[in-house]
Structures are given as structure tokens and as C-alpha cells.
């Protein structure tokens, strides 16, 4: 009996696509909540819009730095494990 090896097909795009999707879903929640909260307490539309844009910028910076630091830490951990495995061989 001939046996064909099992092959799995996975999403082959970069991890950046995943990060963008997660970041967009997370990043859109807070500005809408902020705008909803402010619109009930402030009469000026300009203040609500300005606060929303300010939160989008601040959230983008925070998410970008968090993603960068997580990826950098993951790469450093992988390199240290690789060095440890090679030294044991």
C-alpha cells in the first residue's frame, strides 16, 4: 500500500497581516467607546472628533511599540535557545 505523506496548507503571508487585523479590531474599539462617552457629556463635536483622533494616534503608537517589543523578545529568546541547543551538540 502506497502511503502519501500528510501535508498541511497554512496561511503563508507574513505575521504582519495577523498583527494588523488584531491591531485594527482592538484599535477601533477604544476610539468608538471614547467618542460615545464624550458625546454624552460634551456639546462640541470638534472636541469629540479631536479626542478620537488623539486616541487613535496614541493607541497606534502603543500597539506598535508593544508589537515591536514582543517580536524582539521572541527573536532574542529563539536565538538564546538555538545557541543552547548547538552548544549541547
GINOR-V211329 format. One record per run of one state. SS is the DSSP state (@ for helix, = for strand, . for the rest). FROM is the first residue (numbers start at 1). LEN is the number of residues. If there is no record, write none. Layout:
ss from len
SS FROM LEN
SS FROM LEN
This chain:
ss from len
. 1 14
@ 15 27
. 42 3
@ 45 44
. 89 1
